[in-house]
Amino acid sequence: MPKLKNKISVIIPLYNQSRYIGSAVDSILSQSYDNLEIIIVNDGSTDDSLSRLDRYGKKIAIINQEILACLRREMLAYWHLQASMFSFWMRTISYIRTN
């Protein structure tokens, strides 16, 4: 029987970071570990951040909310997690090197 991989959730808070969001998502999707969920919490962006995410389709989950305080935004994302073991936050301007 194959060993099941634990799902990893990556949460990316997003507010007007269209310049960086594609690189952040691409860096996650380029990993060899493939049991991932990417949750993007859009905090009322007014730029073209959301349209830049259209190309990912069902590879990502987007939660759209009006501008929230940081703690409320984090709690909202945690309610949507499906990971069983581990999850982490990633800033929009960050990227993860391919393993």
HURA-V56292 format. One record per residue. N is the residue number from 1. RES is the residue in three letters. SS is DSSP state (H for helix, E for strand, L for the rest). D_FIRST is the distance of its C-alpha to the first C-alpha in Angstrom with 1 decimal. Layout:
n=N res=RES ss=SS d_first=D_FIRST
n=N res=RES ss=SS d_first=D_FIRST
//
This chain:
n=1 res=MET ss=L d_first=0.0
n=2 res=PRO ss=L d_first=3.8
n=3 res=LYS ss=L d_first=6.5
n=4 res=LEU ss=L d_first=9.0
n=5 res=LYS ss=L d_first=12.5
n=6 res=ASN ss=L d_first=15.4
n=7 res=LYS ss=L d_first=18.1
n=8 res=ILE ss=E d_first=21.4
n=9 res=SER ss=E d_first=24.6
n=10 res=VAL ss=E d_first=27.6
n=11 res=ILE ss=E d_first=30.9
n=12 res=ILE ss=E d_first=34.0
n=13 res=PRO ss=E d_first=37.3
n=14 res=LEU ss=E d_first=39.6
n=15 res=TYR ss=L d_first=43.3
n=16 res=ASN ss=L d_first=45.2
n=17 res=GLN ss=L d_first=43.1
n=18 res=SER ss=H d_first=42.8
n=19 res=ARG ss=H d_first=43.6
n=20 res=TYR ss=H d_first=40.4
n=21 res=ILE ss=H d_first=37.8
n=22 res=GLY ss=H d_first=36.5
n=23 res=SER ss=H d_first=36.0
n=24 res=ALA ss=H d_first=34.2
n=25 res=VAL ss=H d_first=31.7
n=26 res=ASP ss=H d_first=31.3
n=27 res=SER ss=H d_first=30.5
n=28 res=ILE ss=H d_first=27.6
n=29 res=LEU ss=H d_first=26.2
n=30 res=SER ss=L d_first=26.6
n=31 res=GLN ss=L d_first=24.0
n=32 res=SER ss=L d_first=20.9
n=33 res=TYR ss=L d_first=18.9
n=34 res=ASP ss=L d_first=18.6
n=35 res=ASN ss=L d_first=17.4
n=36 res=LEU ss=E d_first=21.1
n=37 res=GLU ss=E d_first=23.8
n=38 res=ILE ss=E d_first=27.4
n=39 res=ILE ss=E d_first=30.0
n=40 res=ILE ss=E d_first=33.6
n=41 res=VAL ss=E d_first=36.3
n=42 res=ASN ss=E d_first=39.4
n=43 res=ASP ss=E d_first=42.4
n=44 res=GLY ss=L d_first=45.1
n=45 res=SER ss=L d_first=45.2
n=46 res=THR ss=L d_first=48.3
n=47 res=ASP ss=L d_first=47.5
n=48 res=ASP ss=L d_first=45.2
n=49 res=SER ss=H d_first=42.0
n=50 res=LEU ss=H d_first=40.4
n=51 res=SER ss=H d_first=41.4
n=52 res=ARG ss=H d_first=39.7
n=53 res=LEU ss=H d_first=36.4
n=54 res=ASP ss=H d_first=36.6
n=55 res=ARG ss=H d_first=34.9
n=56 res=TYR ss=H d_first=31.6
n=57 res=GLY ss=H d_first=31.3
n=58 res=LYS ss=H d_first=28.2
n=59 res=LYS ss=H d_first=26.7
n=60 res=ILE ss=E d_first=28.8
n=61 res=ALA ss=E d_first=30.2
n=62 res=ILE ss=E d_first=33.9
n=63 res=ILE ss=E d_first=35.7
n=64 res=ASN ss=E d_first=39.4
n=65 res=GLN ss=E d_first=41.9
n=66 res=GLU ss=L d_first=45.5
n=67 res=ILE ss=L d_first=46.2
n=68 res=LEU ss=L d_first=44.8
n=69 res=ALA ss=L d_first=45.3
n=70 res=CYS ss=H d_first=42.6
n=71 res=LEU ss=H d_first=41.2
n=72 res=ARG ss=H d_first=41.1
n=73 res=ARG ss=H d_first=39.3
n=74 res=GLU ss=H d_first=36.6
n=75 res=MET ss=H d_first=36.2
n=76 res=LEU ss=H d_first=35.9
n=77 res=ALA ss=H d_first=33.0
n=78 res=TYR ss=H d_first=31.2
n=79 res=TRP ss=H d_first=31.5
n=80 res=HIS ss=L d_first=29.5
n=81 res=LEU ss=L d_first=26.6
n=82 res=GLN ss=L d_first=23.0
n=83 res=ALA ss=L d_first=21.4
n=84 res=SER ss=L d_first=19.8
n=85 res=MET ss=L d_first=20.6
n=86 res=PHE ss=E d_first=23.1
n=87 res=SER ss=E d_first=25.8
n=88 res=PHE ss=E d_first=28.9
n=89 res=TRP ss=E d_first=32.2
n=90 res=MET ss=L d_first=33.4
n=91 res=ARG ss=L d_first=37.0
n=92 res=THR ss=L d_first=37.9
n=93 res=ILE ss=L d_first=39.7
n=94 res=SER ss=L d_first=36.8
n=95 res=TYR ss=L d_first=34.1
n=96 res=ILE ss=L d_first=31.0
n=97 res=ARG ss=L d_first=30.9
n=98 res=THR ss=L d_first=28.0
n=99 res=ASN ss=L d_first=25.6
//
